[in-house]
Amino acid sequence: MSRFIVKFAPETDAYALWSLVVDGPVAVGSRAEVTRDRIELYGPSDRLDAAFAAADARGTSSIHGVGRWDDPVVVAATGTCCGELQRADLAEFCAHMLAQNHDRAAALLTLDEDDV
């Protein structure tokens, strides 16, 4: 699956629909907002409720565990660079990316050596 849902923190109603194609968010918001955006972008899915339940329980719906609560980093990209993103910075990174503030998003990454 090239997309999965990541929940920012256990006690919040804040999620990102994460794309492995771009290594970043394609939608961010509450469960209702991400559901709406997911359907607008990719059409309906009968697996969406299960994906949110997995994200609520584990921090992610990724079958590979990308973005689990206990996973300290995720791989993320801004379009001009790629690196490791601290899970604690996930919400801020997503906000910058969706606002097209790529430089601010990139500042949150530990860059891969190939990108430095």
C-alpha positions as CSV (number, residue, x, y, z in Angstrom):
1,M,0.0,0.0,0.0
2,S,1.4,3.4,-1.0
3,R,-0.6,5.3,1.6
4,F,-1.3,5.0,5.3
5,I,-2.7,7.0,8.2
6,V,-0.5,8.3,11.0
7,K,-2.0,9.7,14.2
8,F,0.1,12.6,15.7
9,A,-0.5,11.8,19.3
10,P,-2.7,9.3,21.3
11,E,-4.9,11.9,22.9
12,T,-5.6,14.0,19.8
13,D,-8.0,13.9,16.9
14,A,-5.2,14.8,14.5
15,Y,-4.0,12.6,11.6
16,A,-2.0,12.6,8.4
17,L,-2.7,10.6,5.3
18,W,0.9,9.8,4.4
19,S,2.1,8.9,0.9
20,L,5.1,6.6,0.3
21,V,5.3,8.0,-3.2
22,V,6.2,11.5,-1.9
23,D,7.3,10.4,1.6
24,G,5.0,13.0,3.1
25,P,1.5,14.1,3.8
26,V,-1.2,14.4,1.2
27,A,-3.9,15.3,3.8
28,V,-3.8,16.5,7.4
29,G,-6.6,17.2,9.9
30,S,-9.2,15.6,12.1
31,R,-10.5,12.1,11.4
32,A,-13.4,13.6,9.6
33,E,-11.2,15.9,7.5
34,V,-8.7,13.2,6.5
35,T,-11.6,10.9,5.6
36,R,-13.1,13.6,3.4
37,D,-9.8,14.4,1.7
38,R,-8.9,10.7,1.3
39,I,-12.2,10.1,-0.5
40,E,-11.8,13.2,-2.7
41,L,-8.2,12.2,-3.7
42,Y,-8.6,8.5,-4.1
43,G,-12.2,7.5,-3.9
44,P,-14.1,5.5,-1.3
45,S,-12.5,2.7,0.6
46,D,-14.0,-0.1,2.7
47,R,-10.7,-0.3,4.7
48,L,-10.8,3.3,6.0
49,D,-12.4,2.5,9.4
50,A,-9.9,-0.3,10.0
51,A,-7.0,2.1,9.0
52,F,-8.1,4.7,11.6
53,A,-8.6,2.0,14.2
54,A,-5.0,0.8,13.6
55,A,-3.7,4.4,13.7
56,D,-5.5,5.0,17.0
57,A,-4.0,1.8,18.5
58,R,-0.5,1.8,17.1
59,G,0.0,5.3,15.8
60,T,-0.1,4.1,12.2
61,S,-2.1,2.0,9.8
62,S,1.1,1.0,7.9
63,I,1.4,-2.8,7.7
64,H,5.2,-2.3,7.9
65,G,4.9,-0.3,11.2
66,V,6.1,3.0,9.7
67,G,5.2,5.7,12.2
68,R,4.4,3.5,15.2
69,W,4.2,5.2,18.6
70,D,7.6,3.7,19.5
71,D,9.2,4.5,16.2
72,P,11.3,7.6,16.9
73,V,11.8,8.6,13.3
74,V,10.1,8.4,9.9
75,V,11.6,9.0,6.5
76,A,10.2,12.2,5.0
77,A,10.8,14.3,1.9
78,T,10.1,17.9,0.9
79,G,10.5,17.6,-2.8
80,T,14.1,19.0,-2.7
81,C,15.5,16.8,0.1
82,C,14.9,13.7,2.0
83,G,15.8,12.7,5.6
84,E,14.7,11.4,8.9
85,L,11.9,13.2,10.7
86,Q,11.5,12.9,14.5
87,R,8.1,11.5,15.2
88,A,7.6,14.4,17.7
89,D,7.9,16.9,14.8
90,L,5.4,15.1,12.6
91,A,2.5,17.5,13.1
92,E,4.7,20.6,12.5
93,F,6.3,19.0,9.4
94,C,2.9,18.2,7.9
95,A,1.6,21.7,8.6
96,H,4.6,23.2,6.8
97,M,4.4,20.9,3.9
98,L,0.7,21.5,3.3
99,A,1.3,25.3,3.6
100,Q,4.1,24.9,0.9
101,N,6.7,26.1,3.5
102,H,9.2,23.5,2.2
103,D,12.3,25.3,3.7
104,R,10.7,25.2,7.2
105,A,9.7,21.6,6.7
106,A,13.2,20.7,5.6
107,A,14.7,22.3,8.6
108,L,13.0,19.6,10.7
109,L,14.8,16.8,8.8
110,T,18.1,15.1,9.5
111,L,19.2,14.9,5.9
112,D,20.5,11.8,4.3
113,E,24.2,12.1,3.5
114,D,23.5,12.0,-0.2
115,D,21.4,15.2,0.1
116,V,24.0,17.3,2.1
